Amino acid sequence: MRSITAPVAAPVAPGRFPLLGHLPQLAVKRVEFLQSVRAHGDIVRIFLGNRPVFVLNSPQAVHDVLLTQSRKFGKGLLFDVARPFIGNGIITSERDFHLRQRRALQPAFRRDAIAACVGTMTDIAEEQVSAWRPGEVIAMDLVLRRLMTAMLVATLFSTERPDGADAVAELGERVGEHLTTVMRGVFVGTVLPAPIASSPALGHRRYLAAAAALRELADTAVRQAREAGQERQGGTDRGDLLSIMFAATPGNPRGMTDVEARDELLSLLMAGAETTSTTLAWALHEIGRRPELTERIRTECEALPAGALPGAATLPFTERFLREVLRLHQPSWLLMRRALEPVRVCGVDLPQGAELIYSALTMHRDPAHYPDPLRFDPDRWLDRTEKDLPPGAYVPFALGNRKCIGDHFAMTEMLVVLRSVVSRWRPRPVEGHRVRPVVHALIRPNALPMRVSSWPAD
Ligand code: HEM
């Protein structure tokens, strides 16, 4: 007789094609497909070609893998594919090395360090939005990509560059273009078998060239920061991220080598630029559709006392609004893990080496936890916090030992940019343009042209 705790096999999702597995569904209906397999169990097997992959469907399964049993999992196929492009930094590395690097980077993401960046973030945002003219149509998706990359570059690649704001903006632009290409290459390499993904017809050489260009930019930044530190006669601590990387830590008395620091820069750029720009693009899309949201955000931001830091305590509605954007428009729709040893999750035995997919987006659109899940409603968070939901049901920044290190940094940047935009402008959609989600490594709007008009004089 089978006991209640006996393991069950993960069912195979319907619609598997010979040789191709579920690739056709994943290619055409990516998110809808992942959402459809949720009906078949907590954990369901799909096939990428002949390669089986387990999809985590319930909050409990996600929570178990990301947090409770996190030590039994590595980052998996997606990050194996990313490693040759971006090296062995915090997002791709594993185990002890990852822990050492994460601890070394942590000081840059403490609340006081983030607070110290708010001035730079605000200057960059203000410079951008003050250049707009009333009635102008802004390609908001592209502008935000440039802006958020420049913001990250200015805070990561040192805030004291002698060549000034224009150089940072230009560097941000170059980095942004290469990043988008590399992220696409990583996505293609994950879902397609290696011989197909690496074919020139699919742009493999372009991905490699973009990765090489990005490495070169990061190498230069590391070299310049090292030289600037030496000029200061051994005093390398300028409080920026590169100085933090060079500093000795208990786990690493010599600080990071140049290659390690370069790889960390690449990891942070990869993790921190497009995620925020895409989330903000969706935020402005929602604002454009609902002008009353702009009014509420503006009123709240205008009441923020000078010198007060933007955050949940000071801008509660704007923070709730962003929390809802991260729910409905979670940019990371597909992330992976790999079982490092045999492990049981939600009663399903997973063999060592099993590849797993989790999607925060499908968790965030579950009607069991979010009534009318496709409705955008910041006030659904009014009387409820993440703690009122089952663990694993709201995971925009993941959980556990691989949780986003930049969550507060990202929220601060996004609040700063929203404040700058809405205090000057009312962004509206452009008639005749339909915003559609485009799904690659992240889910972003196909294009987001918006017309900005100024507020009537009070
Ligand atoms: C809205 C913006 C952002 C979202 C939605 C987001 C989301 C995430 C998620 C879901 C993960 C976990 C990935 C996984 O499970 O494999 C992650 C990891 C990470 N994020 Fe973010 N992120 C954002 C912004 C940022 C920013 C601004 C930075 C840095 C400046 C950053 C740095 C990182 C790093 C370094 C990791 C890897 C942490 C580790 O493995 O130890 N992220 N992020």
Residues whose N, C-alpha, C, O or C-beta is under 5 A from the ligand:
A	BS01	HEM	I90 I91 R102 L268 A271 G272 T275 T276 T279 S332 L335 M336 V395 P396 F397 A398 N401 R402 K403 C404 I405 G406 F409 A410
